[in-house]
Amino acid sequence: MTETQLTPRERLAELYRVRPDLTPNDLSAHMTIGYSTLKKYGAGTQPATERIDAEVTRVLDMIEARDILQPGSDRAITINEARPARVRRVSRRRGFYQTEFARRVAQVMTYCAEQSAIGLITADYGAGKTEAAGAWRRDEGRNVESILVEFDEFTASNRIGIVQAIAEALGLPTHCGSQDGARLFREVVAALRRSPCLLILDQCELARPRILQVLRQIWDRTRDAGVGLVLLAAPILLVRLKASRMQDLGALESRIGVVAPLSGISREEMAAIVKQEGITDLTDEAFALWWRSCRGSMRRLMVSLDLLKTKHEGKAITEKTVAGVASHLWGMQIHPEAA
């Protein structure tokens, strides 16, 4: 199950997937080919030539080496996943796999707790942000006071709603009514100053700018007491922070101390986990199709693993089997020849 070498066009597509903050305009500024040519090349409508492939490869190598176009604020530390050439085994504890993704999440959490900083962790849905944060709270961060609040359709657009949610997590009595919002805000700030902790907010891509402004204001008033803030979000939030000129988002972006734009489980880690889960009668072609259908999502991997072990235990796993699982679980119509 060795990964074949990607073409420059495939590498470019992978970069756009893990770095949604980048556009052809960003990359073409470092190339001798124009924006329009690069855009068509990425879309597959521009034929590959030796010159274009060479330019794309040169710039992609520079990005991977972090010589240019680093993600996040210019003032923020950026944490990326390391991609080892080979993974023999992935550590598992309490049903949770300690992947490189999980280690990077833990690194951000620890940094924000120790430095009273704001951290932003972005990854696609299903990559495992929430699970990794929970694992950190149970293990490495078990001695760190922390609370986790998940945005929903109500708190994402209501300033009082999110302050009430934080107050409830802190064990404070909450109040109803818009007139009580300011008083509850002050009580939350006072409680955090008395008993500092790490605030972890999940699904932050749902939050309106004014809601993120409230979080920033809470942190501004409590940081010197030792309060840190971690934002877990889909990659689109990083795009908004970099592109927006809104005062609310600009104030938050300028205060972020560490950014981790992560991409989920690696192909090598997935291969090791599949083997550890007892699935060994699997062709390279079937695994390639499985990897493509999971798209780096730990959630998809574990759900598909459970189904395969239940329905196909002791049977050979073929491309047809994987295609059927993808169709059943996610409605994906994938074809073996396209893997």
HELIX and SHEET records of a PDB file:
HELIX    1   1 PRO A    8  VAL A   18  1                                  11    
HELIX    2   2 PRO A   24  SER A   28  1                                   5    
HELIX    3   3 TYR A   35  ALA A   43  1                                   9    
HELIX    4   4 GLU A   50  GLU A   64  1                                  15    
HELIX    5   5 GLU A  100  GLN A  115  1                                  16    
HELIX    6   6 LYS A  129  ARG A  138  1                                  10    
HELIX    7   7 THR A  155  SER A  157  5                                   3    
HELIX    8   8 ARG A  159  ALA A  169  1                                  11    
HELIX    9   9 SER A  178  ASP A  180  5                                   3    
HELIX   10  10 GLY A  181  ARG A  194  1                                  14    
HELIX   11  11 CYS A  204  LEU A  206  5                                   3    
HELIX   12  12 PRO A  209  THR A  222  1                                  14    
HELIX   13  13 ARG A  223  ALA A  225  5                                   3    
HELIX   14  14 ILE A  236  ALA A  243  1                                   8    
HELIX   15  15 GLN A  247  GLU A  253  1                                   7    
HELIX   16  16 ARG A  267  GLN A  276  1                                  10    
HELIX   17  17 ASP A  284  CYS A  294  1                                  11    
HELIX   18  18 MET A  298  LYS A  311  1                                  14    
HELIX   19  19 GLU A  319  TRP A  330  1                                  12    
HELIX   20  20 PRO A  336  ALA A  338  5                                   3    
SHEET    1   A 6 ILE A  77  THR A  78  0                                        
SHEET    2   A 6 ILE A 256  PRO A 261  1                                        
SHEET    3   A 6 ILE A 118  THR A 122  1                                        
SHEET    4   A 6 GLY A 228  ALA A 233  1                                        
SHEET    5   A 6 LEU A 198  ASP A 202  1                                        
SHEET    6   A 6 SER A 146  GLU A 150  1                                        
SHEET    1   B 2 ARG A  92  ARG A  93  0                                        
SHEET    2   B 2 PHE A  96  TYR A  97 -1                                        
END                                                                             
